[in-house]
Amino acid sequence: MGVKNVGIRDVAKLAGVSVTTVSHVLNDTPQMRVAPETRARVREAAETLGYGPNRAARALRTNRSGLIGLLSEEIATTPHAGRIILGAQDAAREHDLTLVIINAERGPHDAAHREEVQTLIDRQVEAVLYATMYHRRVSLPPNLQGVPAVLIDSTDRAGIVPAVVPDEVGGAVAAVTHLVEAGHRRIAFLNNDDDVPATHERLVGFRQVLGEHGIPIDESLIVQSPSETLPGYALAREVLARHDRPTALFCYNDRMAMGAYRAAAELGLDIPNDLSIVGFDNQELIAANLFPGLTTVALPHYEMGAWAVETLVHLLRGEAEYKLLADKPTRLDCPLVVRGSVAAPRDR
Amino acid sequence: MGVKNVGIRDVAKLAGVSVTTVSHVLNDTPQMRVAPETRARVREAAETLGYGPNRAARALRTNRSGLIGLLSEEIATTPHAGRIILGAQDAAREHDLTLVIINAERGPHDAAHREEVQTLIDRQVEAVLYATMYHRRVSLPPNLQGVPAVLIDSTDRAGIVPAVVPDEVGGAVAAVTHLVEAGHRRIAFLNNDDDVPATHERLVGFRQVLGEHGIPIDESLIVQSPSETLPGYALAREVLARHDRPTALFCYNDRMAMGAYRAAAELGLDIPNDLSIVGFDNQELIAANLFPGLTTVALPHYEMGAWAVETLVHLLRGEAEYKLLADKPTRLDCPLVVRGSVAAPRDR
């Protein structure tokens, strides 16, 4: 902690050469020709800054491994984990840190993941990022308290560990505002039925926008089911069968929206002219491949990964207060991604 | 190389305790109570085997870092990368190795990824896994030759580095056999139009099955387009407009199949009763969410990741011959995943 964090970039900057050149020189890479005066300049810069290419030796000398552990759920099933990893990695590289990633299966409980955390600690990581695959509250394993940590996409029940989560309310506000501004007033919300923050907070955003625009809230248009394609299809069939059917659907996620597309097709409703739809998640494989493309809300996975690493770096340098950060989670924007599923209602 | 690969599991086994207990004892984890006699047994076992918990010290002592680098493309866009990572990680854990992952953007060329490889080498990795996001031939960066390496989902143009790839022919054989065994004889192949191994080899499998079953090949039923949803839709509209329309479609990938579903819906063709469809890739987000679920062929990403690590371990121990392995790529099975998109043709 507080140790000077000298990286290869600093050496490159001081020597006035590229990072690659520094690497070649300090590692004596064969076949790479570097002019002798450049070599000398690089070695001098490295010495001045106390930078050695052999990280194992450096780790022993400074008691720093240069490793940051990332515990990630469901790495093999969604691109969400990949975007968190990429964001964390890009930020880690900036600080000359290496990310060690470990996958954790979601358990039946709130997944303590104690063993995975221990594996990372055994690897001499300096700090741990703990990433869940959807926004929820977690009870953390006790061994996570011995090392600086930041939560990604979850919050600590105990309120001890700093956390970064999506601004669910803001995302819903963006989605519903887009529909209202297109002219819709009868908007159904196909919500999830799990007791998770996104369920409650997206509903808050939905109500907020209608309220702000003086649109009366028809409670019967707020319906819930598991957030999968088939239940989304069934819900959409239900609300679209009404004589006073809504002109637009705000769907809890892209999978439910995919079900709603199918319902619309069966009912002969053209999207977006007969029915506008907005999703949530920006799962490209769905959203970009539907006809027409699904307008949806992106989750800030890349940004959360990057934010978490930056925050760890500040914590490790003693530049930030753990307790202050842990006080309440940081919320990052969920921006609207416009494709082709929203138009003005016909009967406007 | 050839160094005895002692891991925490070996210590746990010798001491007759769990891996977690070994970790607690050797790291003096606070708050963890372990009986004194157990502590003594663990320390003795660790000493006997020469296992130290401080990897940095060990790395310096043995000149082994215990790190394996994984260079992966498109970690943030597909779950394919995640499955490779998971397979590699599970295998690495078995051998007490840590995976350091680095993402590489696909470049305009055959992506040499020289800089990413150098970053891994700078991190003192013992070996490098090089994973591409679809099966292709690559020209490797020269710095990859200084370190043991294995390619995942690609083959080395120069024929120097061992590689593991999907058995594309076998996957196509499984898909088309499934259709033929359901009773189909007029089967169209909606193929990709890129010059990549999968395009050619899946066609080989398609022809092979028809040939083996004495079904004459109608060349006009073999059509090509970019392997995306919209072109797949257009191709499907085309072949399904014929008076002698096929009763089944074998699609190059799940995205093209998703387009074919849309074409079928527009033409009032029920899947699977009027039209059977088989995809390729097993992209769960598509295949499991279509109505009905798409029968498809899985790519062995997890298995390729695991195979690559096992092979690296053998290479590092000197138990396998680099040259023999590099001689030709190892091909892993692409199994059929049956969902609901295939039935007997009506007019059988």
Interface residues (C-beta under 8 A of the other chain):
Chain A: I8 T20 S23 H24 N27 T29 P30 Q31 P53 N54 R55 A56 A57 A59 L60 S65 E74 I75 A76 T77 T78 P79 A81 G82 R83 I85 L86 Q89 R93 T98 L99 V100 I101 I102 N103 R114 E115 Q118 T119 I121 D122 R123 Q124 P142 N143 G146 E228 T229 L230 Y233 R255 M258 R262 A265 Q283 E284 L285 I286 N289 F291 Y302
Chain B: I8 T20 S23 H24 N27 T29 P30 Q31 P53 N54 R55 A56 A57 A59 L60 S65 E74 I75 A76 T77 T78 P79 A81 G82 R83 I85 L86 Q89 R93 T98 L99 V100 I101 I102 N103 E115 Q118 T119 I121 D122 R123 Q124 P142 N143 G146 E228 T229 L230 Y233 R255 M258 R262 A265 Q283 E284 L285 I286 N289 F291 Y302
